[in-house]
Amino acid sequence: MMMKHTLRKLPVLWLLLLAACMAFAQEKKATENCLDYAVAGDTVTFICESGARLQLQFSSSTVVRVWFDPTGKLQRRNPSFAVVHEVLEEVGEIHVNDEPASFEIYTAQLRVRLNKNPMQLLIYDKWQRLIFSDYKDRGHVANGTQVVAHKVLRGDEQFYGLGEKSGPLNRRGRAYKMWNSDKPCYSTQEDPLYKSIPFFMSSYNYGIFLDNTYKTEFKFGTESDEYYSFEAPDGAFIYYFIYGKDYKAIQQQYIGLTGKPIMPPKWAFGFAQSRGLYTKEDQALEVAAEFRKRRIPIDIIYQDIGWTQWLQDFEWRQGNYTDPKGMLRQLRADGFKVILSQDPVVSQANEKQWKDANERGFFVKDSRTGKAYDMPWPWGGNCGVVDFSIPEVANWWGALQQKPLDDGAHGFWTDMGEPAWSNEEDTDRLFMQHHAGMHDEIHNVYGHIWDKVVKEEFEKRNPNKRIFQMTRAAYAGLQRYTFGWSGDSGNGADVLEGWGQFANQVQVGISAGLGGIPFWTTDITGYCGDITDYPAMAELFTRWMQFGIFNPLSRSHHEGDNAVEPWRFGEVAEKNAKAAIELKYQLFPYLYTYGRTAHDTGLPILRGLFMEYPQDEQAVQVEDQFLFGEELLVAPVLKKGERVKRVYLPDGEWIDFNDKKTVYLGGQQLAYRAPLNTIPIFVRKGSIVPMMPVMQYIHEDPAYPLLIHIFPNYEDEQATFTLYEDDGESLDYLKDVYAKTTFTCTTTATGWETELACSDRGYTPPSGRGLFLHYHLERRPTQVIIDGKPVNELTGMTAQELVATTSPVAGWLWDEAQQTCIVKTKDQRNALKIHLQ
């Protein structure tokens, strides 16, 4: 206050002079001159004139960790919560060329230059193409504990990433914050949301991961056409520069740094039904029975937070559940798995548990009082926030969550882990003191630490069993512990006006995959809004379902007691929803294979067209379509009343997956008829798509036949696919225990040659299962030969009857209407050659 009064009395001229001096001082912080350097193995530390340090650690020939510290201490309070593999490859001793105006470092892929006066970092590829550069002398600007990095922005540069964010996929021209926030019914432009994943990729062949857990900000050209920036208010200013030949290569290296995604159990890829007030035993049994009665496939039923007696004692609510073990046993016998919600708090009304946790010191503290922070909670009254950064908490929490697992539950969804009601405006939360640090540092990783505890304690008590854990609030590296969903989407004011929020879930889902969340779902129907007119809601439900079944994890969920089971919306909506869910189950072998790819590489299953077709100028602008794996392109209908969908097909040829015979030339937009019973789906010519018959739950028939759909390529070209299988339940996949079957179809001048190659590494699929190869052709073959022996043409039956038959006799038939040749044989886990003449 004294300073303000003094300033008011100064003459205007003195004020201007003072402002100029302050501006000069601010600018001086940006103008660091680099004087010297020191090398220690793969790390070079540059010494600045002011005492600041800029450290470059070469994680590989294409990944450089950049650490700028204006204090020169190069110290951090906590090790990285995200990075688990600092060294991706051995690069040996780094050599620095000390030139008159710069220091230069060469790797096998990069040329790194640091200009001395003023200090400026520039990174080129090995062909001397500038990829990434500090903006003038403002590459790293310090202001107290805040550091802002300014980088050169090219006129045609595009940006993708930052994980689960709303709005367009291309981030250019927008600004974003990282602060995990509970945002029910969020808009199509709202930011921040539930997860903080400060990793993005540029069209100039690089990615940046800012490994800082504070409220970081990213401004992609909002302040200037010449630069973009990213900044942190406090903490170690560390970021990773990642060079790659394309987006896939960049993302794979990010996953190399932050860890591989865990694979869900096989049943997690089935359909799941939920509701805010799914909290009763009789209700769960009735809903499950109705699904089976109506023959709508489903694997999972959720129970929301009201299943507990108290927050969070993991005891079944008295009066709602009379025999929970019996309920779970019956549901399991009917092919159902039950997933339970958990919150990271203990209600003060839960006196016994609250007292126990408080006496142990297991709650986050209030820095003003030293006592447990008094957290208002959306339900259950005020709570203590469990401090999962305390090592002893893990075993305590693990024992609690094991109780319903021992009863027969199958996993959890960790909800409200922001922790809820800790948004930007809730500044009192900044007085929360965790064992690992103050809340401004720990906020974004609070849910991350919780998920780590849940996963590790599950595996400790359930050895060699895959966890199912789906989370809302997270930080970079979450893929090591959990899966994700997009939180409380939809229009709370008017559920029927939720089309915009629904459409934006396509971008949110694609973006989530870019943040290392390959196993993801939207809440089908949207969480928000009271449904009072089910017939009026039927169209939005149908279209949301048709998109939702292409989420790797598919869950229908809505708030309160708003029922969203398919039959609630009328016969037509039920029929179309059932058909969509059945398609998801038919595609299970294809989807599960890409699940393994996601584990191995971190590449998303739901992919933006820009990722597969970065050189196609029109494809990179498409944001309402996606690739499901590499072979299938999906263009869900996202607008009310739309019956003709404008679809852009990238270069090549694309076949209508609905009729499997209509061919479209790529590189063009087409008008595709899409009545309510139709999802626009296309398969790339020269593809193979493994499928299975419809089942009521995943692997209802463990020896199910494989239906291999082959869309042959041109003469002398191949179509190929390697099917991945494992036991679907254990952690043996981490030891590479699996079976692979490679199908290769070569088009020749006289027909089509298909070879099967099997590789069983500790896991063998059911022997003798049926193998039905569906060749989608332009003409009827004259003969089919299997391993050198002609097989008979089967007449007098339809294609459906052929697939359903259990006869061991090999043969083939031609379906004229579908222009399909179906070859029947058995999978004996040996090499096989099939020739169609």
Residue pairs with C-beta under 8 A, 6 or more apart in sequence:
7 15
10 18
26 143
29 50
29 70
29 141
29 142
29 143
30 118
30 137
30 138
30 140
30 141
31 118
31 137
32 48
32 49
32 50
32 52
32 54
32 118
32 119
32 137
32 140
33 48
33 49
33 116
33 117
33 118
33 119
34 46
34 47
34 48
34 49
34 54
34 103
34 114
34 115
34 116
34 117
34 119
35 47
35 48
35 49
35 116
36 46
36 47
37 44
37 45
37 46
37 47
37 96
37 98
37 103
38 44
38 45
38 47
39 45
39 93
39 94
39 95
39 96
41 93
41 94
42 57
42 58
42 59
42 87
42 90
42 91
42 92
42 93
42 94
43 55
43 56
43 57
43 58
43 94
44 55
44 56
44 57
44 94
44 96
44 105
45 53
45 54
45 55
45 56
45 74
46 53
46 54
46 55
46 56
46 103
46 114
46 119
47 53
47 72
48 54
48 72
48 119
50 70
51 71
51 72
52 68
52 69
52 70
52 71
52 72
52 142
53 67
53 68
53 69
53 72
53 73
53 74
54 66
54 67
54 68
54 114
54 119
54 121
54 140
55 65
55 66
55 67
55 68
55 69
55 74
56 64
56 65
56 66
56 67
56 105
56 112
56 114
57 64
57 65
57 67
57 86
58 64
58 65
58 91
58 94
58 105
58 107
59 65
59 86
59 87
59 88
59 89
59 240
59 257
60 87
60 88
60 89
60 91
60 253
61 89
61 91
61 107
61 108
61 109
61 110
62 107
62 109
62 110
62 242
62 243
62 244
62 253
63 88
63 240
63 241
63 242
63 243
63 253
63 256
63 257
64 110
64 112
64 123
64 240
64 241
65 86
65 238
65 239
65 240
65 241
66 121
66 238
66 239
66 240
66 241
67 74
67 236
67 237
67 238
68 140
68 142
68 147
68 149
68 237
69 75
69 236
69 237
70 142
70 147
75 236
76 235
76 236
76 238
77 235
77 236
77 436
77 437
77 441
78 213
78 436
78 437
78 441
80 211
80 238
81 213
81 445
81 448
81 449
81 475
81 476
81 477
82 209
82 211
82 257
82 258
82 475
82 476
82 477
83 211
83 240
83 257
83 258
83 477
84 257
84 258
84 259
84 477
84 480
85 256
85 257
85 259
86 257
88 253
88 256
88 257
91 107
94 105
95 105
95 106
96 103
96 104
96 105
97 103
97 104
97 105
97 106
101 115
101 116
101 117
102 113
102 114
102 115
102 116
103 113
103 114
103 116
104 111
104 112
104 113
104 114
105 111
105 112
105 113
106 112
108 126
109 125
109 126
109 243
110 123
110 124
110 125
110 126
110 243
111 123
111 124
111 125
111 126
111 128
112 121
112 122
112 123
112 124
113 121
113 122
113 123
113 124
114 120
114 121
114 122
115 121
115 122
118 136
118 137
119 134
119 137
119 139
119 140
120 133
120 134
120 136
120 137
120 139
121 133
121 134
121 139
122 130
122 132
122 133
122 134
123 130
123 131
123 132
123 133
123 206
123 241
123 243
124 130
124 131
125 131
125 205
125 243
131 204
131 205
131 206
131 243
132 151
132 152
132 202
132 204
132 206
132 241
133 151
133 152
134 140
134 149
134 150
134 151
134 152
135 150
135 151
135 152
135 153
135 226
135 227
136 150
138 148
138 150
138 227
139 149
139 150
139 151
140 147
140 148
140 149
140 237
141 147
141 148
141 149
141 150
145 233
145 234
145 235
146 231
146 232
146 233
146 234
147 231
147 232
147 237
148 229
148 230
148 231
149 229
149 230
149 231
149 237
149 239
150 227
150 228
150 229
151 227
151 228
151 229
152 226
152 227
153 220
153 221
153 224
153 225
153 226
153 227
153 228
154 204
155 225
156 203
157 172
157 202
157 203
157 204
158 170
158 172
158 202
158 203
158 610
158 620
159 170
159 171
159 172
159 200
159 201
159 202
159 203
159 220
159 228
160 169
160 170
160 171
160 200
160 201
160 247
160 511
160 514
160 608
160 610
161 171
161 197
161 199
161 200
161 201
161 207
161 511
161 514
161 515
162 171
162 176
162 197
162 198
162 199
162 200
162 218
162 511
162 515
163 195
163 196
163 197
163 199
163 476
163 511
163 512
163 514
163 515
163 516
163 517
164 193
164 194
164 195
164 197
164 484
164 486
164 508
164 511
164 512
164 515
164 517
165 171
165 176
165 191
165 193
165 508
165 511
166 186
166 187
166 188
166 189
166 190
166 191
166 193
166 504
166 507
166 508
167 174
167 188
167 189
167 191
167 504
167 507
168 174
168 507
168 623
169 507
169 510
169 511
169 608
169 610
169 623
170 623
171 200
171 218
171 220
172 220
172 221
173 220
173 221
173 222
174 220
174 222
175 217
175 218
175 219
175 220
175 222
176 191
176 192
176 217
176 218
177 191
177 192
177 215
177 216
177 217
177 218
177 424
178 192
178 196
178 197
178 198
178 215
178 216
178 217
178 218
178 444
179 192
179 196
179 215
179 423
179 424
179 443
179 444
180 192
180 194
180 195
180 196
180 417
180 418
180 422
180 443
180 444
180 446
180 447
180 473
180 474
180 475
181 192
181 193
181 194
181 418
181 422
181 423
181 424
182 194
182 416
182 418
182 420
182 421
182 422
182 423
182 488
183 190
183 192
183 193
183 194
183 423
183 487
183 488
184 487
184 488
184 492
184 527
184 528
185 488
185 489
185 490
185 491
185 492
185 493
185 501
185 527
185 528
185 529
186 193
186 487
186 488
186 489
186 501
187 501
188 500
188 501
188 503
188 504
192 424
193 487
194 418
194 472
194 473
194 474
194 486
194 487
195 472
195 473
195 474
195 475
195 478
195 484
195 512
195 515
195 517
196 213
196 216
196 444
196 474
196 475
196 476
197 474
197 475
197 476
197 478
197 515
197 516
197 517
198 209
198 210
198 211
198 212
198 216
198 218
198 230
198 476
199 207
199 208
199 209
199 210
199 254
199 476
199 514
199 515
199 516
200 207
200 208
200 218
201 207
201 247
201 250
201 251
201 514
202 208
203 614
203 620
205 243
205 244
205 245
205 246
205 250
206 241
206 242
206 243
206 244
206 250
207 240
207 241
207 242
207 244
207 250
207 251
207 253
207 254
208 230
208 239
208 240
208 241
208 242
209 239
209 240
209 242
209 254
209 257
209 258
209 476
210 216
210 218
210 230
210 232
210 238
210 239
211 236
211 238
211 239
211 240
211 476
212 232
212 235
212 236
212 237
212 238
212 239
213 235
213 441
213 442
213 443
213 444
213 445
213 475
214 232
214 233
214 234
214 235
214 440
214 441
214 444
215 232
215 233
215 424
215 440
215 443
215 444
216 230
216 231
216 232
216 233
217 229
217 230
217 231
218 228
218 229
218 230
219 228
219 229
219 230
220 228
221 227
221 228
223 229
230 239
233 440
234 440
234 441
235 441
240 254
240 257
242 250
242 253
242 254
242 257
243 250
244 250
244 251
244 252
244 253
246 614
247 610
247 611
247 614
248 601
248 603
248 611
251 514
251 516
251 601
251 602
251 603
252 601
252 602
252 603
254 516
254 602
255 261
255 479
255 516
255 601
255 602
256 602
258 476
258 477
258 479
258 480
258 516
259 477
259 479
259 480
260 479
260 480
260 599
260 600
260 602
261 479
261 480
261 516
261 517
261 518
261 519
261 598
261 599
261 602
262 455
262 466
262 467
262 479
262 480
262 481
262 482
262 599
263 466
263 595
263 596
263 598
263 599
263 733
264 466
264 468
264 483
264 519
264 553
264 595
265 410
265 466
265 468
265 728
265 729
266 588
266 592
266 698
266 699
266 728
266 729
267 299
267 300
267 337
267 697
267 698
267 699
267 728
268 299
268 300
268 468
268 483
268 519
268 553
269 552
269 553
269 584
269 588
269 591
269 592
269 595
269 698
270 297
270 298
270 299
270 300
270 554
270 584
270 585
270 588
270 697
270 698
271 296
271 297
271 298
271 299
271 300
271 549
271 554
271 555
271 556
271 581
271 584
271 585
272 298
272 299
272 300
272 301
272 302
272 339
272 521
272 553
272 554
272 555
272 556
273 287
273 291
273 298
273 300
273 301
273 302
273 555
273 556
273 564
273 565
274 301
274 302
274 304
274 523
274 555
274 556
274 557
275 302
275 304
275 557
275 558
275 560
275 561
275 562
275 563
275 564
276 304
276 527
276 557
276 558
276 559
276 560
276 561
276 562
277 304
277 306
277 560
277 561
278 284
278 287
278 301
278 302
278 303
278 304
279 303
279 304
279 305
279 306
279 307
279 317
279 320
280 320
280 321
281 320
281 321
281 322
281 323
281 324
281 327
284 301
284 303
284 327
284 331
284 338
285 327
285 330
285 331
287 301
287 565
288 298
288 301
288 331
288 334
288 336
289 334
290 565
290 567
291 298
291 565
292 334
292 696
294 566
294 567
294 574
294 578
295 578
295 696
296 566
296 574
296 577
296 578
296 581
297 581
297 582
297 584
297 585
297 694
297 695
297 696
297 697
298 336
298 581
298 696
298 697
299 335
299 336
299 337
299 697
299 698
300 336
300 337
300 338
300 339
300 410
300 555
301 331
301 336
301 337
301 338
301 339
302 338
302 339
302 340
302 341
302 413
302 555
302 557
303 338
303 339
303 340
303 341
304 341
305 311
305 341
305 342
305 343
305 379
305 415
306 317
306 320
307 316
307 317
307 320
307 321
307 340
307 341
308 314
308 315
308 316
308 317
309 315
309 316
309 317
309 318
310 346
310 347
310 349
310 350
310 353
310 380
311 343
311 345
311 346
311 347
311 350
311 377
311 379
311 380
311 383
312 342
312 343
312 344
312 345
312 346
312 347
312 350
312 353
312 386
312 400
313 346
313 350
313 353
313 400
314 342
314 400
314 401
314 403
314 404
315 403
316 324
316 404
316 407
321 327
324 404
324 407
325 407
325 408
328 338
328 407
328 408
328 409
329 408
331 337
331 338
332 408
335 696
335 697
335 700
336 697
337 410
337 411
337 468
338 408
338 409
338 410
339 409
339 410
339 411
339 412
339 413
339 468
339 470
340 404
340 409
340 411
340 412
340 413
341 412
341 413
341 415
342 401
342 412
342 413
342 414
342 415
342 454
343 377
343 380
343 415
343 416
344 385
344 386
344 388
344 414
344 416
344 417
344 419
344 446
344 447
344 450
345 375
345 377
345 380
345 383
345 384
345 385
345 386
345 416
345 419
346 353
346 354
346 357
346 363
346 383
346 384
346 386
347 354
347 377
347 380
347 381
347 382
347 383
348 354
348 381
348 382
348 383
348 384
349 380
349 381
350 380
354 384
357 363
357 384
357 386
357 396
358 372
358 384
360 392
360 396
361 390
362 384
362 386
362 387
362 390
362 392
362 393
362 396
363 372
363 373
363 384
363 385
363 386
363 387
364 372
364 373
364 375
364 384
364 385
364 386
364 387
364 432
364 433
364 434
364 439
365 371
365 372
365 373
365 387
365 432
365 433
365 434
366 372
366 373
366 374
366 431
366 432
366 433
367 431
367 432
367 433
367 438
368 431
372 384
372 385
373 384
373 385
373 431
373 432
373 433
374 382
375 382
375 383
375 384
375 385
375 419
375 421
376 382
376 383
376 421
377 383
377 416
377 420
377 421
378 416
378 420
378 421
385 419
385 432
386 393
386 397
386 450
387 393
387 434
387 435
388 394
388 397
388 446
388 449
388 450
388 452
388 453
389 434
389 435
389 436
389 437
389 442
389 449
390 435
393 453
394 453
394 456
394 457
395 457
397 453
397 454
397 457
398 453
398 456
398 457
398 458
398 460
398 461
401 412
401 454
401 457
401 458
402 457
402 458
402 461
402 462
405 458
405 461
405 462
410 468
411 458
411 467
411 468
411 469
411 470
412 454
412 468
412 469
412 470
413 469
413 470
413 471
413 472
413 485
414 447
414 450
414 451
414 454
414 469
414 470
414 471
414 472
414 482
415 471
415 472
416 472
416 473
417 446
417 447
417 450
417 451
417 471
417 472
417 473
417 474
418 443
418 446
418 447
418 472
418 473
419 446
419 447
419 473
421 429
422 429
422 439
422 443
429 439
429 443
430 438
430 439
430 440
431 439
432 438
432 439
432 442
433 439
434 442
434 446
436 442
436 449
442 449
444 475
445 475
446 473
447 471
447 472
447 473
447 474
447 475
448 474
448 475
448 477
448 478
448 481
451 469
451 471
451 474
451 478
451 481
451 482
452 480
452 481
454 467
454 469
454 481
454 482
455 467
455 469
455 480
455 481
455 482
456 481
458 465
458 467
458 469
459 465
459 467
459 731
464 730
464 731
464 732
465 729
465 730
465 731
466 729
466 730
466 731
468 483
469 481
469 482
469 483
470 482
470 483
470 484
470 485
470 521
470 553
471 478
471 482
471 483
471 484
471 485
472 484
472 485
472 487
474 482
474 484
474 517
476 515
476 516
477 516
478 484
478 516
478 517
479 516
479 517
479 518
479 602
483 517
483 519
483 520
483 553
484 512
484 517
484 519
484 520
484 521
485 520
485 521
485 522
485 523
485 553
485 555
486 505
486 508
486 509
486 512
486 520
486 521
486 522
486 523
487 523
487 527
488 523
488 527
488 528
488 559
489 498
489 501
489 502
489 505
489 508
489 522
489 523
489 526
489 527
489 528
490 498
490 501
490 502
490 523
490 525
490 526
490 527
490 528
490 529
490 558
491 497
491 498
491 500
491 501
491 526
491 528
491 529
492 528
492 529
493 529
494 529
495 526
495 528
495 529
495 530
495 531
495 537
495 540
496 533
496 536
496 537
496 540
498 526
498 528
498 529
498 540
499 540
499 638
499 639
499 640
501 526
502 526
502 540
502 543
502 544
502 547
502 638
503 624
503 638
503 639
505 522
505 547
506 547
506 623
506 624
506 625
506 626
506 636
506 638
507 623
508 522
509 520
509 522
509 551
509 606
509 626
510 604
510 606
510 607
510 608
510 623
510 626
512 520
512 604
512 606
513 520
513 603
513 604
513 605
513 606
513 607
514 604
514 608
516 602
517 604
518 552
518 595
518 598
518 602
518 603
518 604
518 605
518 606
519 552
519 553
519 595
519 598
519 605
520 551
520 552
520 553
520 606
521 548
521 551
521 552
521 553
521 554
521 555
522 544
522 547
522 548
522 551
523 555
523 556
523 557
523 558
524 541
524 544
524 545
524 548
524 554
524 555
524 556
524 557
524 564
525 531
525 537
525 540
525 541
525 544
525 556
525 557
525 558
525 564
526 544
526 558
527 557
527 558
527 559
528 559
529 558
529 559
529 562
530 560
530 562
531 537
531 558
531 562
531 563
531 564
534 568
534 569
534 570
535 569
535 570
537 569
538 569
538 570
538 572
538 573
539 573
539 640
539 641
539 676
540 640
541 564
541 566
541 569
541 573
541 577
542 569
542 573
542 576
542 577
542 676
543 636
543 637
543 638
545 556
545 566
545 576
545 577
545 580
545 581
546 576
546 580
546 636
546 637
546 679
547 636
547 638
548 554
548 555
548 556
549 580
549 581
549 583
549 584
550 584
550 606
550 626
550 628
550 634
550 636
551 606
552 591
552 595
552 598
552 605
552 606
554 581
554 584
556 564
556 565
556 566
557 564
558 564
566 573
566 574
566 577
566 578
566 581
567 574
569 577
572 676
575 677
576 676
576 677
579 677
580 679
582 694
583 679
584 591
585 692
585 694
585 695
585 698
586 691
586 692
586 693
586 694
586 707
587 689
587 691
588 691
588 692
588 698
589 690
589 691
589 692
589 706
589 723
589 725
590 629
590 631
590 632
590 689
590 690
590 691
591 605
591 628
591 629
592 724
592 725
592 728
593 629
593 690
593 721
593 722
593 723
593 724
594 605
594 629
595 605
595 724
596 724
596 726
596 733
596 738
597 603
597 605
597 629
597 724
598 604
598 605
599 733
604 611
605 628
605 629
606 626
606 627
606 628
607 626
607 627
607 628
607 629
607 630
608 622
608 623
608 626
608 627
609 616
609 619
609 620
609 622
609 625
609 626
609 627
609 633
609 648
609 650
610 619
610 620
610 622
611 627
612 619
612 627
612 630
612 650
613 619
613 620
613 650
613 651
614 620
616 650
616 651
616 667
618 648
618 650
618 667
618 669
619 648
619 650
622 648
624 635
624 636
624 638
625 633
625 634
625 635
625 636
625 647
625 648
626 633
626 634
627 633
627 634
628 634
630 684
631 683
631 684
631 687
631 688
631 689
631 721
632 657
632 681
632 682
632 683
632 684
632 689
633 649
633 650
633 654
633 681
633 682
633 683
633 684
634 679
634 680
634 681
635 645
635 647
635 672
635 680
635 681
635 682
636 679
636 680
637 643
637 645
637 674
637 679
637 680
642 674
643 673
643 674
643 675
643 676
644 671
644 672
644 673
644 674
645 671
645 672
645 674
645 680
646 669
646 670
646 671
646 672
647 669
647 670
647 671
647 672
647 680
647 682
648 668
648 669
649 664
649 665
649 666
649 667
649 668
649 669
649 670
649 682
650 666
650 667
651 666
651 667
652 666
652 667
652 684
652 685
653 663
653 664
653 665
653 666
653 684
653 685
654 663
654 664
654 666
654 682
654 683
654 684
654 685
655 661
655 662
655 663
655 664
655 682
655 683
655 684
655 685
655 711
655 776
656 662
656 663
656 664
656 681
656 682
657 681
657 682
657 683
658 678
658 679
658 680
658 681
659 818
660 683
660 709
660 711
660 776
660 818
660 819
660 820
661 776
661 818
661 819
663 685
664 670
664 682
672 680
674 680
683 689
683 709
683 711
684 711
685 711
685 713
686 711
686 712
686 713
686 714
686 717
686 718
686 719
687 711
687 719
687 721
688 708
688 709
688 710
688 711
688 719
688 720
688 721
688 743
688 745
689 708
689 709
689 711
689 721
690 706
690 707
690 708
690 709
690 721
690 723
690 743
691 706
691 707
691 708
691 709
692 704
692 705
692 706
692 707
693 701
693 704
693 705
693 707
693 803
695 701
695 704
698 728
699 728
702 766
703 766
703 768
703 769
704 769
705 769
705 770
705 771
705 772
705 803
706 723
706 769
706 770
706 771
706 772
706 827
707 772
707 774
707 803
708 743
708 771
708 772
708 773
708 774
709 774
709 776
710 719
710 743
710 745
710 752
710 754
710 773
710 774
710 775
710 776
711 719
711 776
712 719
712 745
712 747
712 752
712 775
712 776
712 777
713 719
713 745
713 747
714 747
715 747
715 748
715 749
716 746
716 747
716 748
717 746
717 747
718 744
718 745
718 746
718 747
719 744
719 745
720 742
720 743
720 744
720 745
721 742
721 743
722 740
722 741
722 742
722 743
723 740
723 741
723 742
723 743
724 738
724 739
724 740
725 738
725 739
725 740
725 741
725 763
725 765
726 732
726 733
726 737
726 738
726 739
726 763
727 737
727 763
732 762
732 763
735 762
736 761
736 762
737 761
737 762
737 763
738 761
738 762
738 763
739 758
739 759
739 760
739 761
739 763
739 764
739 765
739 829
740 758
740 759
740 760
740 761
741 756
741 757
741 758
741 759
741 827
742 755
742 756
742 757
742 758
742 759
743 754
743 755
743 756
743 773
744 754
744 755
744 757
745 752
745 753
745 754
745 775
746 752
746 753
746 754
746 755
750 837
751 781
751 835
751 836
751 837
752 775
752 777
752 781
752 835
752 836
753 833
753 834
753 835
754 773
754 833
754 834
754 835
754 836
755 831
755 832
755 833
755 834
756 831
756 832
756 833
756 834
757 831
758 829
758 830
758 831
760 829
764 829
765 827
765 829
767 827
767 828
767 829
768 808
768 826
768 827
768 828
769 826
769 827
770 803
770 806
770 824
770 826
770 827
771 824
771 825
771 826
771 827
772 802
772 803
772 822
772 823
772 824
773 822
773 823
773 825
773 834
774 820
774 821
774 822
775 781
775 820
775 821
775 822
775 823
775 836
776 818
776 819
776 820
777 819
777 820
777 821
777 836
778 819
780 814
780 816
780 821
781 812
781 814
781 821
781 836
781 837
782 837
783 790
783 836
783 837
784 790
784 791
784 793
784 812
784 821
784 823
784 834
784 835
784 836
784 837
785 791
785 834
785 835
785 837
786 810
786 823
786 825
786 832
786 833
786 834
786 835
787 832
787 833
788 833
791 810
791 811
791 812
791 823
791 825
792 809
792 811
792 812
793 811
793 812
793 813
793 814
794 802
794 811
794 812
794 813
794 824
795 813
797 805
797 813
798 815
799 813
799 815
799 818
799 820
799 822
802 813
802 822
802 824
803 822
805 824
808 826
809 824
810 823
810 824
810 825
810 826
811 823
811 824
812 821
812 822
812 823
812 824
813 821
813 822
814 820
814 821
815 821
815 822
821 836
823 834
823 836
825 832
825 834
